[in-house]
Amino acid sequence: MGVHTRVLISHGVPTANMTEITHRTIQTNGISMHIAEAGSGPLVVFCHGWPESWYSWRHQLVALAEAGYHAVAPDQRGYGQTDKPEAIDQYTQLHMVGDVVGLLDALGEETAVIVGHDWGAPVAWNSALLRPDRFPAVVGMSVPYSPRGDIRPTTGLKMAFGDNFFYILYFQEPGVAEAELEADVNTTIRKLYFSASGDLVPTADMAAPRPKTGKFMDTMVDPATLPGWLSQADLDFFVGEFTRTGFRGGLNWYRNMDRTWELTGPWRHAKVTVPALFITGEKDPVRGFASEANIRSAVPNLKDLVLVPGAGHWVQQERPAEVNAALLKFLRSM
């Protein structure tokens, strides 16, 4: 099971009784997975997005532990201290759902509420879709649930963007995005986190037409100072992780969109029917990817759709108090 290590983090201002976040390695679905956890009680699993880590949930781990829950945030497959399989085809959504099912097994738990942000949101939605017996409630952040449709994802994107640049298509060719992002990891993370946050004015437009010859970082803005939600220590943690691991593991998630589509044919147009919550930032550049009507249609048991004022894409880091309040309200209603 690996060696436990401990980190003390206070929720809000420092206190004498700081909540303890511990770390260990578990075995799941054929890989070794690093997890951060805090508290005891009903299990809540947090799945991070790209390019992030368990650390993206530092505020939620503490708040939920203090509220009586066992909060667990893994480094997902391809990230941080978790294994990074070499083969690109080992990063489908079926692998990711298998990883979190195995996480529950390793913890000796039958069920958990699953929470996901960004790429972690499809993991959460698909876990609730494929294994509602293990994940009887779900919270998605930033990325809404999108049922498996009739068009291959990259085909649909090529139809939508034509000869214009779009980052998901740019990410498909192995090695190309890695070379750009890894040239200066500090600059990459600093610009990306700021440019997708609510602090950038005006809000970034992910779908704005750009030449096909463009690169991912071309329109990113370098902040004069870090936004208030991202301390230098926070930035240093993320930069340290991606300096050590590179970006390939996370980019391989994008390279399996078509493969996941092929494998999930039996769930064509399937709805997520377990109780659900969706949280997104008012200024999240991903907001335009799905209408509220479509979200409610695909998730008929959606209990609430929370729009967090002023927040951008990194909603749980930018506005932890609002996100924690929405999470706890939903969890207590179960």
N, C-alpha and C positions, 0 to 999 in steps of 0.2 A: 504493500500500500504506500510505500514511500515514507519519507520523514516529514513530520509535521513541523511547520515553522509558524511563527506568530507575528502579526503586525497589529499595533494599536492605532485606531483611528477614532477621533471624536466626531460626533454629529453636531455640526454647528461650532459653537465656541468650545475651547478645551474644557474638560471637566475632570474631576478626580477619578470618576469611574468610567473610563473609556471602554468602548465596545471593542472586543477582540476579533480580528479577522485572522483565521488560520489557513494554512496552505498545505495541500498534500497532493499526491499523485494516485489516481485510480486506474484500473484497467477496464476498458469498455470497447466493445465492438472491434477488437483486434488492435487497438492502439492504447498508448499510455496518455492519460489526460490530466493536466494540472487543473485543480479547482481551488478557488478561494471561497471560504464559507464563514458564516457567523450565526450565532444564535441557535436555539432549539425550538422545536414545535413543528407545525405543518410545513412541508417542504415547498419552497418556491425556487425555481431554477431560472437564471437570467442568462440569455444568449446574446452576446455582443455582435456588433457589425464590423464593417470594413472602413478604414483600417484601424482596428481598436484592439481591446483585450479585456480580460476580466476587470481591469482597473476602471473601465468605463462605468461600472456599477458600484464604485466605492461608496457613494452616498446611499444607494438603495440597500446594500448589504447591512450597513449600520442601522438605518432606520427600521428595516423589517425585523432585524434581530431584536432591537429594543421594543418592538411591538409584539414579540412572541412568536416569530417565525424562524424556521431554519432556512436561511438565504444562502444559495450556492450559485457562484458564477464561474463557469469553466473558461479557460482559454480554449476556444473551439479548434477543431481540426485545422492544422496549417498555421496556427498562431502560437506565439509566446512559448511556454514550456511544454505544450502539448505536441504530440508527434505530427510530422509533416510528411505524409507518404509522397514518394517521388512521382508515381504515376498520376497524370492529370485526371484520369477517370475515377479516382478514389475520392472525389469531392462532390458527388451528387447530393441532392436533398435526401435521398434514401440513406446515404451514409450518415448524414447529419442527424436525421431522426433516430437512426440506430445508435448513434453515439449518446444521445440524451436518454434513450430507453435504457441503455447499458449503464449510464450514470445512476439512474434510479435503482437499478439492480445492485450496483456496487454499494450504494448507500443503504440497502435493505428496505427501500420504500416502494410501496405499490403504486402510489399516485403522487402527482405534484401539479401545482399551477405553474405553467410555463410562460415566461415573459421574453420577448425578443425585440431588438431594435435593429433597424437597417437590415443587413443580411441575416441577422438573428431573428428578424420578424418572420421571414418565410420558414425558418426552422421551427419557430413556435407554432405558426399556423398549420404547417404540415404535420407536426407532431399531434396537434389536436385533431386534424383531419384523419390521419392514418391510425392513431392509437388513442382514441378518446377514452379507452379503458384505463390508460395510464396518465393521460393529461385531460382531466375533466373540466378544465377552465383555461383560458388563454388570454394573454395581453400582447397586443402588437403595438409597436411604436414606429412611427415615421412611414414604414412601408405597409400598405394595406394588403389584406388577403386578395389574391387574384386567382380565380379558379383556372384549372388547366384548360386552355382553349384549343382551337382547331388549327392554329398557325404556329409553326416553329418559331420560338422567340427571336432568334437572330434574323429570320426572314421577315418577321413583322417589323423589326427595327430598321432593316434596310429599306422596307417599303415606306416607313414613316420619315426617315431622314435622307433617303436618296444619296446624293453625292456630298452631303454635309457630314461633318465630324460628329460622332456621338461616342461618349466615353466607353460604353459597354461594348460596342463593336471594336473600338481601339484596343480594349483589354483582351480580345480574343486570341491574338497572335502571341504565343509564348516568347518571352524575352524582351518584347518591345516596351511594354509599360514598366517592366522591372528596371530596365536600363534608365529610363527617365526618372522614376521615383527614387531609385537607390543612389542616384548621382550625388544627392545632398539630402539625406533623410531629415535632418533638422528643418531645413527649408520646406521640404515637402509636407511634413506634418504640420508645421506652424501655419503655412499658407492654406492648406486644405481645411484644417479645423476652423480657422478664422473665416474663410470664404464661404463655408456652408453653415455658419452660425447666424444667429439673429443680430449679431453685431455689425455685419456688413450692410451698408446702405448704399444703393438699393439692394434688395435681395437678389442673389444670384439666379440666373435663368439657365437651368440645365439643358433646355431644349433650344436655346438661341442658335440660329444658323451660324456655322463656322466652316471654313474650308476643310475638306477631308484630309488635307496634309497637316492639320493642326496636331497639337499634343495636349495631354490632359491638363498640364499645369499652366497653359498659355494664359488663361483668364483668371487665374488665382491671384488674390491680393495679399501682400505681405503687410501685416499690421505694424503700426509704429510702436505699439505696446500690446502686450497680451491682453485679451479680454478678461474681465473679472472672474469668470468661472474657470479659467485655465491658468493655474499658477505656473511659475517656472519649474517647480518640482513635478507638477503633473505632466507638463510638456516633456521634461527630461525623462520621465518614466516611459512614455510612449516612444520617444525617439530611441531610447536605449533598447527597447524590445525590437523595433524594426531594423535598427542598425545590426543587431545580432542575428535576426532571422531572415531579413529581406522581406519582400512583398509577395513572393511567388505563391505561397500557400493560400493567402487570401484571394489573389487574382484567379487562382484555379477554380474558385467558386463560380466566378463569372463564366469560365470556360466550360462549365457543365450545365448551363441553362438549357441547351438543346438536348443534352443527354437525359437530364431530369424530365424534360417534356416527353421524350420517347418512352421512358420507363413508367410514367404516370398516366398512360393512356386509360387504364381502368377507372381513373378518377376524373375523367373528362367532365367538366362543368359541375363538379361536386362542390357542395357548400360546407362550410365549417358550422356545425350545429351546436357545439358546446357553448356555455356562457362565455362571453368575450367582452373585452374592453379595447378600445383603440385610442392611443394618445399621439398627438402630433404637435409640432411647433407651428405657431401662426405664420412664421416666416421661413418654414422649411422649404427649400427648393424642390423637394420631392413631392410636395403636397398636390401638385397638379397632375400626378400620375393616375389618380382615380377620384371620381366624384363621390360625395357622401352617399348619394343614392345607390351607386354601384357597390360601395362597401356594405351598406345595410342589406342589399339584396344577396350578396355572397355570404354574409354572416348574419343569418336571421335572428340569432339569439344575442345580438350585440346589445349590451346593457347601457353603454354610454360611449360617446365619441367626444373626447376631451381635446379642445384646442387651447394650447398654452400660449397666452399673449406674450409677444416679444421674442419667443424662442425660435431658434433655427433648427437645424437638423440634429444636433447633439442634445436633444431635449432633456434627457435625464441628467446630463452634466450641466447644462446651462440653467435649468430651473428645477433643481432637485426637490425643493420643498413642495412645489406644485405637483410634480410627478409622484412623489412619495404619498402625498395626500390622496391622489386619485387611485393609486395602487391599493392603499390600505382600505379605502372606502369599498373598492371592488372585492377585495379579499374578505372583508368582514361581512359582505352580503352573501357569501357562498353558503 
